[in-house]
Amino acid sequence: MGFQTLTILGSTGSIGKSTLDVVARHPEKFKIFALTGNTQVDLLFEQCVLFKPTYALLVDPRAAQKLEQRLKQMGLKIDVLSGAKDLDLLASHGEVDTVMASIVGAAGLSSCLAAAKAGKRLLLANKEALVVGGHLFLSQVNSGNAKLLPIDSEHSAIFQSLPEDPSTWDQRIQKIILTASGGPFKARDPSTLHLVTPQEACRHPNWVMGQKISVDSATMMNKCLEVIEAHYLFGLDPKKIEVVIHPQSIVHSMVQYKDTSVVAQLGTPDMRVPIAYGLGWPDRIESGASQLDFQNTPPMTFEDFDSHQHRDRFPGLLLAWEVLNAQPGSTGVLNAANEIAVDAFLNQKIKFTQIHEVNRRTLDLFAPGPITSLDDLLILDSHARLVARSVVEDLSKL
């Protein structure tokens, strides 16, 4: 692997910060071309001082103006951009080799498509690009001859456990098994989940993550989206994708072959491991994560999701197979509804258990139309959000 020029979309988020931590360990391998964030002036300023990118972008124009003033005061010649449109420019720029796509939610879709179309080495931490974009996103990857590398720990584990030649996967693979920690409520009485607070839902037992993904982990909607992502990433029938609950988060996912052999990737629960794998692929580079200590590792346990209590705790997970077998675009409707529902829960407009109700009702109320372009995806996303907001309003009156 040669020298790489890197754009980090979402550098102020947890994945972005972990990416910069890995990059800092390999100054001879990586040059930062652009760093982007939403509103966090102080953090992006610190990152600019340390990594001196060519460009910095904050989506919020006022925040971008403040950043530009502070950088000028420091004498740093960094071009500052604002607004979401220029994310596409920084993702597809001719000087960029690699794009870390870690903007949360559908907001990262356009820049992911731009990077794919431009043929970049695309490190995908934004699962929504596949969940919402589906076949349209994959067609851009193929037409642009981009290299798509999954950064989610589970999908990275699957990628590392599969044969190198994708043309052999269908013949050789029995199934893939995504592991799930079960989040903070895997043993909680389902009848008490309506009492869960945002603070409780964001307290993940193994991973340090942002609020949205922490709530998704608590509802297991995160795993629902990962099942959808796995279907598109690896081209496997949804029936060949399973989920098991593995609270220790040491086995990050597995592939079972037709001879019943199982190949798995293990490691400490640290996102720098899959990030380093994506940055270094096909080589392996230092991640900064601690080594797995087998002598002091707690016993590893695995629980079948298909138990009565787990189905009651995590009804949202079952929606994955439902939308994959439904009308094209249904996965995007589910993603939009879930983003609205989680935001409403975090703002205490609805109860924890009503997140699933918002998702369920939105899917029932909104039928997607044909998807042939990015505009179609954005219209679908916008309309689905309107329906979901209406459902939230109805539930908040109860």
Secondary structure as UniProt FT lines:
FT   STRAND          4..9
FT   TURN            10..12
FT   HELIX           14..24
FT   TURN            27..29
FT   STRAND          30..37
FT   HELIX           41..51
FT   STRAND          55..58
FT   HELIX           61..73
FT   TURN            74..75
FT   STRAND          79..82
FT   HELIX           85..92
FT   TURN            94..95
FT   STRAND          98..101
FT   HELIX           106..108
FT   HELIX           109..117
FT   TURN            118..119
FT   STRAND          121..124
FT   HELIX           128..144
FT   STRAND          147..150
FT   HELIX           153..161
FT   HELIX           166..168
FT   HELIX           169..172
FT   STRAND          173..180
FT   HELIX           183..185
FT   TURN            186..187
FT   HELIX           190..195
FT   HELIX           198..201
FT   HELIX           211..219
FT   HELIX           221..234
FT   HELIX           238..240
FT   STRAND          241..245
FT   TURN            247..248
FT   STRAND          251..257
FT   TURN            258..259
FT   STRAND          262..266
FT   HELIX           272..280
FT   TURN            281..282
FT   HELIX           294..296
FT   STRAND          303..304
FT   HELIX           308..313
FT   HELIX           315..318
FT   HELIX           319..324
FT   TURN            328..329
FT   HELIX           330..346
FT   TURN            347..348
FT   TURN            352..353
FT   HELIX           354..365
FT   HELIX           374..396
//
